[in-house]
Amino acid sequence: MTRSVTVLDYGSGNLHSAQRALARVGADVTVTSDLAAAAECDGLVVPGVGAYASCMHGIDVLGAAEVVRRRAADERPVLGICVGMQVLFERGDEHGEVSAGIGVLPGAVTRLQADVLPHMGWNTVRAPATSALFRGVGEEYFYFVHSYAVHATDGSVTTAEHGERFVAAVERGAVSATQFHPEKSGDAGLTLLANWIGTLS
């Protein structure tokens, strides 16, 4: 059965590359700002690029935060990508500006402590054996572009290192998220997206 996936369009994010990657692994994908579609689909993808505060502003203007919270509470799948992952947490602190996030994951987004920022390019990740997202993915590289990260949270946590260890992906209930871009990560990224699609019901 083909699963319906909505990529949330709130004015930010690498929407169409995510759409193409999800379609390649068998999803019926729609890119839309329609909150009813976001609420009713089998899986909701929250993308994001740029600053935490500006992404949250777009989400708040659209009124999408409550849809994400309701889906999480009802155990209906959500996947956050890059800054779309970060806004799922409780707050973000960029350049001393603290912004409230959607809050479906516990924790805060803060600046990476590294000699070179942004962390841009390919990096390996360390996933727990129990990870559903990384099933069948070995020592693969994923594509990152970020200067801020979450350093601790609850759930099944995948980590990477750039200057320090940070959360590269998290799975907690129906909420999954990746700091890297699976849609830009070749076959490994497609495998991860296919695994996520396989969790939808």
N, C-alpha and C positions, 0 to 999 in steps of 0.2 A: 504494500500500500504506500502510495506517495504521501509524504508528510508536508503540510503547509507551513511555511516559514515566512515570517514578516521581518524585514530589515527596517528598523525604525528610522524614519527620516525626520530629524529635528533640526536640520540645518548644519550638521557636522558629520564627518565620517567618510570613510572610503567605501561608499555605499555600493557602487556597481561592481567593483572587484570582489567584494564579499558576496554579492548576488550571483556573479558568475561562478565563483568557487562552490557555493552551496548548490547551485543548479547542476554542476558537474558531478556531484555526489548523490544526485537523485531527488533533491528537494523541489517542491513547487514553491518558488520564491517570489515574493512581492516586496517592492520597496515603496513604503508609504508613510505618511504622517497620520493616517486614519487610526484613531485610538480604538475604535471598535474592532478593526482588523488586528491590531496589536493585542487586544484582549482575547480574541477568539481563536487565533492561530494555534497550531500544534506547538510551534517553537518561536520565540521572539528573540531576535538578535539586536543588541544595543551596541552600535559601533561608536567610534569617537576618535578624533584627532585634535591636536592643539592643546589649549589650556583647560584645566579642570573647571574653572569658574565659568568660562564661556560655554562649555558643553552643558553644564548644569543650568545656565541661563536658558539655553535653547530647549532643554527638557522641561523646565518650569514654564516657559512661555506656552509650549505645546500642551502642558498638563499631563505629561506622560509618566511622571514619577509614581503617581498613585496606581497606574496600570501595572507598572513593574512590581510594586509592593503587593498588589492584589494577586498577581500571578505567583509570586514567591510564596505568599501565605497559603495559596491554594495548591501548591506543589505542581505548578505548571511551568514547563521549562523556559529558562531565560539564559542567553549566552551573551556575555559582555566581551568586547574586543578592544584592546589598547585603552584609550581613555574611557571607552565604554565599559571596561572592567573597573577602572578606578572610580567612576561615579556610582557604582553599586555599593561602595563602602560608605561609612558614616560621614567622613569629611576629607577634604583635601587642603593641604597647606602649601601654596605656591607663592614664592616671593613675599612671605609673611601674610598673605591674604588667605584666611581660612574660610572655606565655603562648605556648607552643608551638602552632603550627598544624598542619594536615594535611601541608603541605610539598610539594604537587605543583607549586607555582609558586614561583620564587625571589623573595625580597624580604620586606620587613617593612611592617607597617601602623603608621603613626604619626599624631600629631595634625596636622591641617591648620593652617597658619599663615595665619589670616584674622581680620579684625576682627569678623566676625559668625559665630558657630557656634551650632547646626549649620548646615551648608549645606543649606538646605531649599527646595525648589521646582524650577522649570524652568531648565534650562541647556542650551546647545548643546555639542556634542562635535566633536572633530576626529579622523576615522577615516582610516586609510591606504587608498589605492585598492585594495589587495590584500585588504581585510577581507571575509570571507565573511559575518559577522554583519550588516554594514552595507550589503550589496549592495542597491542601489535606494533607499537612505535618503540624502537630501540634507542640507541645513542644517536639521535638525529639532531639536526640544527634547525632552529626556528628564527624568524626575522623580527628583530626588535627595533623600535625607534621611541625612546622615552628618556626623560631626565628625572622622573619621579616614580615612586613605587610604593607598594605596601610591603612591610617587613614582617608582619605577623597577623594571622587571622585563624579562625576556626575552620574545620573541614579537612578534606583531602587536599593537601597543599603540595604543589610542584614548585621547585625553586630553581634559580639560576644565579650566577655571580657576575657582577660587574663592579669592581671596587669593594663590594660587600654582597652578602647573600640577600636576595629579595624574592618575593612571591611572583613566580612566573605564570602560575595558573592555580585556580582553586575550584573545587567542587564541593558544594554544600547544599544538600537537599536537591531541589530542582534548579538551583542557580549554579551555573558554570561560568568561568571567565578566564580569559588569557590576556596577559600583558603584551605578548607578542602578537603578530598578525598571521593567523593561520592561512589566510587567503593569499599571502605573499611568501609562504614557506614551502612551496613545492609539494612533492608527494607526501611528505610528513604532515604538512598542514591539511591536505585533502583527507588523509587518513583520520586525523583528529576530527575534522568536520563530519566525516562519514560516521565516526563513532558517536558524535553528538546526535546526529540525525537518528541513529539507531536507538537512542534512548527515548525518542519522542513517542507518544501514544495518543 
